[in-house]
């Protein structure tokens, strides 16, 4: 009960990340997550990638997330 009371009165705010290295690390983590989800879970009925072209095609989804995150960060600065 006490911790909930502290949360209600605490005006905690998330700080904006100005450092590009941290932003790039977060974008790389998102890239890896999206790539692994596409390879392992195979959404949209993707088949098991057998050639390098198939793997690069699935990595393209992660690349889109990576570049989008960096573009949004640049706009917010």
N, C-alpha and C positions, 0 to 999 in steps of 0.2 A: 504494500500500500504506500509505503514511504517513497519508493522509487518512482511510482506512478505520479505521485504528488510533485516530485522534483522535475519530472518530464513536462508536466503541465506548466510550470512556472519558468522553465528554462527557455530562453529565446535563442536556442542554438540555431546557427545558420551554417550551411555548407559553404565553404570558401571556394571561389573560382580558382582553377588551376592555371597559372600563367606559364608554367614551365613546359616547354615543348617536349622535353625528353619524357616526362611523365605522360603527356598526352600521346606520344608515339607508342609508349609501352602499353597503355590502355588500348590503343587502336590495334596493336599486334595481338593482344590477348583476345580481343573481339574477332580479329581475323582468324586466329587459330580455332576459336570456339565454333564459328560459322563453318569453317572448312571441315572440322571433325564431325559436326552434326550432319553435314551433307554426305560425307564419305561413309560414316557408320550407320546413321539412321535412314539414309536414302529417302528423303522426302521427295515428293513430286515424282515418284516411281523412277528414280534414277537407278541405273544398273551399277553393279560393282565395276569401278573403273579398271580397265585392263591396259590401256595405253597411256602414254604420257600426255597426250592430247585430252583424254578424258579427265585426268587429274587436274590439268591446267584449267579445263572448263569449270570444274567444281571449285577450284581456287578462285575463279573470277568472282564468285559471290562474296567470298571473304574480302577480296580486293575492293569491291564496291563499298562494303561496310567500312573498310579501312580508310579509303579516300573520303567518303562522306563524313566520317568522324573528324578527320583533319580539316576539311573544308568548313564544317560547322564551328570548329574551334577557332579557325582563323577569322571567321565572320564575327564571332562573339568578342574577339579581342578588339 
